[in-house]
Amino acid sequence: MDHGNLDKAMELFALLIVGEEISNVQHVDLYEAYQNNSEVYDILMSVLKKSNLSLYEFGSSLYVTAGEGNRIFGFTNDELKRAIGLRLNRELYLAYFIIYNIILIFYQDSGSFSYAEYVRCEEVVAQTDSSMQRALKALHDKALNAVEENSFQTLAALWEDMPLVPGNDDMASLKAARGSKTGFIKLVFNFLISQDLFFESQGRYYIKPRFRALAENYYEENRGRLYSIVTGGDKDASY
């Protein structure tokens, strides 16, 4: 093994795990080493695999994300609840569902990625309402197992009990909070902003390249059962 190649691979790894963007604009030499040096590539991929991290490439840039159950680079449920500002597990699962629906707004299938620049809270409310209704319909029309049925019923009850906004508050000026659909979605967006996935300007949430990388690769690899339920897709899609 060439020690220079090892050093480059570990430098790539060290930057990626702290959220640095490795691209053909930033860190040009490292990006070229990843692209053109097979030993650097193999070392990096081996270290990422052993660390339970996935490497995604988008727009000539490299990003990493934690694999399932990664206790070092990922979040536990309790850590996520604290990071988002939630108290209950069912609130966290609703946040997951909302994030999934934010992805759906931008990406409906593997052959058609929407390059809309931004989304508003009201669009996410509408998308989540629609997906929830389809999920509830699936309770009657599809053979959902007991876990799926209970999960969707719990999420639907929590979502439907929330007003759009509390009292007569204006949607645009409403702060992030757990007491309404719009406030809850703003909590979720605040978390996504903290993870460098979106930025906000005048009530518009603009998608960032890191989110695009995760969304595209997620749909190619993990679309599965939830996608089929909330979109009315192939009911035999794999988990």
C-alpha positions as CSV (number, residue, x, y, z in Angstrom):
1,M,0.0,0.0,0.0
2,D,1.3,3.4,-0.9
3,H,1.4,5.6,2.2
4,G,0.6,8.7,0.1
5,N,-2.6,7.1,-1.1
6,L,-3.5,6.1,2.5
7,D,-3.0,9.7,3.6
8,K,-5.2,11.0,0.9
9,A,-7.9,8.5,1.6
10,M,-7.9,9.3,5.3
11,E,-7.9,13.0,4.6
12,L,-11.0,12.5,2.5
13,F,-12.6,10.4,5.3
14,A,-11.7,13.0,8.0
15,L,-13.3,15.9,5.9
16,L,-16.4,13.9,4.9
17,I,-17.3,12.9,8.4
18,V,-17.4,16.5,9.7
19,G,-19.7,17.5,6.8
20,E,-17.2,19.0,4.4
21,E,-18.1,19.1,0.7
22,I,-15.5,17.4,-1.4
23,S,-15.9,18.6,-5.0
24,N,-14.1,19.5,-8.2
25,V,-14.2,23.1,-6.9
26,Q,-13.3,22.7,-3.3
27,H,-10.5,20.2,-2.3
28,V,-9.8,19.7,-6.0
29,D,-6.8,17.4,-5.4
30,L,-8.7,15.1,-3.1
31,Y,-11.7,14.9,-5.4
32,E,-9.4,14.0,-8.3
33,A,-7.6,11.4,-6.2
34,Y,-11.0,9.8,-5.4
35,Q,-12.0,9.9,-9.1
36,N,-8.7,8.7,-10.6
37,N,-6.7,6.8,-8.1
38,S,-8.2,3.3,-7.5
39,E,-6.2,2.7,-4.4
40,V,-7.4,5.9,-2.8
41,Y,-11.0,5.0,-3.8
42,D,-10.7,1.4,-2.4
43,I,-9.2,2.6,0.9
44,L,-11.9,5.2,1.4
45,M,-14.8,2.9,0.6
46,S,-13.4,0.2,2.9
47,V,-13.1,2.7,5.8
48,L,-16.6,4.1,5.1
49,K,-18.1,0.6,5.0
50,K,-16.4,-0.4,8.3
51,S,-17.7,2.9,9.8
52,N,-21.3,2.1,8.6
53,L,-21.3,5.2,6.4
54,S,-22.7,5.6,2.9
55,L,-21.0,7.8,0.3
56,Y,-23.2,9.7,-2.1
57,E,-22.1,11.7,-5.2
58,F,-24.1,14.5,-6.7
59,G,-23.2,17.3,-9.0
60,S,-19.4,16.4,-8.9
61,S,-19.5,16.6,-5.0
62,L,-19.2,13.9,-2.4
63,Y,-21.2,13.5,0.8
64,V,-21.6,10.9,3.5
65,T,-24.5,9.8,5.6
66,A,-24.8,7.4,8.5
67,G,-26.0,3.9,7.9
68,E,-28.9,2.4,9.8
69,G,-28.1,1.9,13.5
70,N,-24.9,4.0,13.4
71,R,-24.5,5.0,17.0
72,I,-21.4,7.1,16.4
73,F,-22.2,9.3,13.4
74,G,-26.0,9.0,13.5
75,F,-28.7,9.9,16.0
76,T,-30.5,7.8,18.5
77,N,-34.3,8.4,18.8
78,D,-33.8,10.4,22.0
79,E,-31.0,12.5,20.4
80,L,-33.2,13.3,17.5
81,K,-36.1,14.3,19.7
82,R,-33.9,16.7,21.5
83,A,-32.4,18.0,18.3
84,I,-35.8,18.7,16.7
85,G,-37.6,19.8,19.9
86,L,-39.9,16.9,20.4
87,R,-40.9,14.9,23.5
88,L,-42.8,11.7,22.4
89,N,-41.8,8.9,20.1
90,R,-45.0,9.3,18.0
91,E,-44.0,13.0,17.4
92,L,-40.6,11.8,16.1
93,Y,-42.3,9.3,13.8
94,L,-44.5,12.0,12.5
95,A,-41.4,14.1,11.9
96,Y,-39.9,11.2,9.9
97,F,-43.1,11.0,7.9
98,I,-43.0,14.8,7.2
99,I,-39.4,14.5,6.0
100,Y,-40.4,11.7,3.7
101,N,-43.1,13.9,2.3
102,I,-40.8,16.8,1.8
103,I,-38.7,14.4,-0.3
104,L,-41.8,13.4,-2.2
105,I,-42.4,17.0,-3.2
106,F,-39.1,17.1,-5.0
107,Y,-38.8,13.5,-6.2
108,Q,-41.7,11.3,-7.3
109,D,-39.9,8.5,-9.1
110,S,-36.5,7.3,-10.1
111,G,-36.8,8.8,-13.6
112,S,-38.2,12.3,-12.7
113,F,-36.4,14.5,-10.2
114,S,-37.9,17.9,-9.7
115,Y,-35.5,20.7,-9.6
116,A,-37.8,23.1,-7.9
117,E,-35.6,25.5,-5.8
118,Y,-37.8,25.8,-2.7
119,V,-40.9,24.7,-0.9
120,R,-43.3,26.5,1.5
121,C,-44.8,25.2,4.7
122,E,-48.3,25.2,3.2
123,E,-47.1,22.8,0.4
124,V,-45.7,20.4,3.0
125,V,-49.0,20.5,4.9
126,A,-50.9,19.7,1.7
127,Q,-48.5,16.9,0.8
128,T,-48.6,15.4,4.3
129,D,-52.4,15.6,4.4
130,S,-52.6,13.9,1.0
131,S,-50.1,11.1,2.0
132,M,-51.9,10.6,5.3
133,Q,-55.2,10.2,3.5
134,R,-53.7,7.6,1.1
135,A,-52.2,5.7,4.0
136,L,-55.5,5.6,5.8
137,K,-57.2,4.4,2.7
138,A,-54.6,1.7,2.4
139,L,-55.8,0.4,5.8
140,H,-58.9,-0.7,4.0
141,D,-57.7,-1.4,0.5
142,K,-54.4,-3.1,1.1
143,A,-53.2,-5.9,3.3
144,L,-51.3,-3.9,5.8
145,N,-49.9,-5.8,8.7
146,A,-50.8,-4.9,12.3
147,V,-47.6,-2.9,12.9
148,E,-48.3,-0.8,9.8
149,E,-51.9,-0.3,10.6
150,N,-51.3,0.8,14.2
151,S,-48.4,3.1,13.1
152,F,-50.5,5.0,10.5
153,Q,-53.5,5.2,12.8
154,T,-51.3,6.7,15.6
155,L,-49.7,9.2,13.2
156,A,-53.0,10.1,11.6
157,A,-54.6,10.8,15.0
158,L,-51.7,13.0,16.1
159,W,-51.6,14.9,12.7
160,E,-55.4,15.4,12.5
161,D,-55.7,16.7,16.1
162,M,-53.4,19.6,15.2
163,P,-54.9,22.8,13.9
164,L,-53.2,24.3,10.8
165,V,-52.1,27.3,13.0
166,P,-52.9,28.0,16.7
167,G,-55.8,30.3,17.1
168,N,-55.9,33.2,14.6
169,D,-52.1,33.3,14.2
170,D,-50.7,34.2,10.8
171,M,-49.0,31.3,9.1
172,A,-46.0,33.3,7.8
173,S,-45.1,34.7,11.3
174,L,-45.8,31.5,13.2
175,K,-42.8,30.2,15.2
176,A,-41.7,26.6,15.2
177,A,-43.7,24.7,17.8
178,R,-45.4,21.4,18.5
179,G,-49.0,22.8,18.8
180,S,-49.9,23.1,15.1
181,K,-49.3,21.5,11.7
182,T,-47.4,24.6,10.4
183,G,-45.4,25.0,13.6
184,F,-44.5,21.3,13.7
185,I,-43.3,21.5,10.1
186,K,-41.2,24.5,10.9
187,L,-39.6,22.5,13.7
188,V,-38.7,19.8,11.2
189,F,-37.3,22.4,8.8
190,N,-35.2,24.0,11.6
191,F,-33.6,20.6,12.1
192,L,-33.0,20.1,8.3
193,I,-31.4,23.5,8.2
194,S,-29.1,22.6,11.1
195,Q,-28.0,19.6,9.1
196,D,-27.1,21.7,6.1
197,L,-29.9,20.3,4.0
198,F,-32.0,23.4,3.5
199,F,-31.8,27.2,4.1
200,E,-34.7,29.5,4.7
201,S,-35.5,33.0,3.2
202,Q,-38.8,34.8,3.6
203,G,-40.8,31.7,4.4
204,R,-39.3,29.7,1.5
205,Y,-37.2,26.7,2.2
206,Y,-34.5,26.2,-0.4
207,I,-33.1,22.8,-1.0
208,K,-29.3,22.3,-0.8
209,P,-27.1,19.9,-2.8
210,R,-26.5,17.7,0.2
211,F,-30.3,17.1,0.4
212,R,-30.5,16.4,-3.3
213,A,-27.7,13.8,-3.0
214,L,-29.5,12.0,-0.1
215,A,-32.9,12.2,-1.8
216,E,-31.8,10.8,-5.1
217,N,-29.7,8.0,-3.6
218,Y,-32.4,7.2,-1.0
219,Y,-35.0,6.7,-3.7
220,E,-32.8,4.5,-5.8
221,E,-31.9,2.3,-2.8
222,N,-34.6,2.4,-0.2
223,R,-37.9,3.6,-1.7
224,G,-39.8,0.4,-0.7
225,R,-43.0,-0.1,1.2
226,L,-43.7,3.4,2.6
227,Y,-43.4,4.8,-0.9
228,S,-46.0,2.3,-2.2
229,I,-48.4,3.1,0.6
230,V,-48.3,6.9,0.5
231,T,-48.2,7.2,-3.3
232,G,-50.4,4.3,-4.4
233,G,-47.5,2.6,-6.1
234,D,-46.6,-1.1,-6.4
235,K,-48.0,-2.8,-3.4
236,D,-45.4,-5.5,-3.8
237,A,-42.4,-3.1,-3.6
238,S,-39.7,-4.5,-1.4
239,Y,-39.0,-3.1,2.1
